[in-house]
Amino acid sequence: MAFMRYYRGLPQGETTVEEFRAWLSQFDADGDGRISREELEEALRSLNLWFAWWKAREAMRAVDANRNGAVDGDEMGRLYAFAHKHLHLKMNQLEE
């Protein structure tokens, strides 16, 4: 018997940086406080976005400033801005 994992969706309407962080945290499979490309891909897939693997790869290339393979710390604000601009997610009060 297969078990499916259910995730909370993004809040309806515009999303703040903190709401975006809280939403992404549920995809942090290893609990290290960072979001890997695979975890980001899972998050995008939960939104039923087409080509989630490609969008996750492009997001990591754009926001992973220290090239450690994960979004952490200050990079979360960059991911938030990327999601707003390139994934057309509704966002407000851009805080970095």
C-alpha positions in Angstrom: 0.0 0.0 0.0 1.4 3.4 -1.0 1.2 6.4 1.2 0.9 9.9 -0.2 2.2 12.9 1.6 0.0 15.9 1.7 1.4 19.4 1.9 -0.2 22.7 2.8 -0.7 24.9 -0.2 0.5 28.5 -0.4 -1.9 30.9 1.3 -4.5 32.4 -1.0 -3.9 35.9 -2.2 -0.6 37.6 -1.8 2.1 35.9 0.3 4.7 37.5 2.6 8.3 36.3 2.9 7.5 34.7 6.2 4.5 32.8 4.8 6.6 31.7 1.9 9.4 30.5 4.3 6.8 28.6 6.4 5.3 27.0 3.3 8.8 25.9 2.0 9.8 24.5 5.4 7.4 21.7 5.1 9.5 20.4 2.1 12.7 20.4 4.1 12.9 16.6 4.2 16.2 16.4 6.1 15.3 19.2 8.6 18.6 21.1 8.1 16.8 24.4 7.6 18.0 24.6 4.0 16.1 23.9 0.8 17.9 21.7 -1.7 17.1 21.6 -5.4 15.2 18.3 -4.9 13.2 19.8 -2.1 12.4 22.9 -4.1 11.4 20.7 -7.0 9.0 18.8 -4.7 7.6 22.2 -3.5 7.0 23.4 -7.1 5.5 20.0 -8.0 3.0 20.4 -5.2 1.7 23.6 -6.9 1.1 21.5 -10.1 3.6 23.6 -12.0 4.8 22.2 -15.3 8.5 21.4 -15.7 9.0 21.6 -11.9 12.5 20.0 -12.3 13.6 22.7 -14.8 12.1 25.6 -12.8 13.8 24.3 -9.6 17.2 24.1 -11.4 16.8 27.6 -12.8 15.8 29.0 -9.4 18.9 27.4 -7.8 21.2 28.8 -10.4 19.7 32.3 -9.8 19.6 32.3 -6.0 22.3 30.0 -4.7 24.9 32.8 -4.2 27.4 30.6 -2.3 27.0 27.6 -4.7 26.5 25.1 -1.8 23.5 23.5 -3.6 20.9 24.8 -1.2 18.9 27.9 -0.4 19.8 29.1 3.1 19.8 32.2 5.1 19.8 35.4 3.0 19.2 33.4 -0.2 15.5 32.9 0.9 14.7 36.5 0.0 16.3 36.0 -3.4 14.2 32.8 -3.9 11.1 34.8 -2.9 11.9 37.5 -5.5 12.6 34.8 -8.1 9.3 33.1 -7.4 7.4 36.4 -7.8 9.1 37.4 -11.0 9.6 34.1 -12.8 7.0 31.7 -11.4 4.3 34.4 -11.2 3.3 33.6 -7.6 1.5 36.4 -5.8 3.8 38.1 -3.3 3.9 41.2 -1.3 6.3 43.2 1.0 9.5 42.0 -0.5 11.9 41.7 2.5 15.5 40.5 2.1 
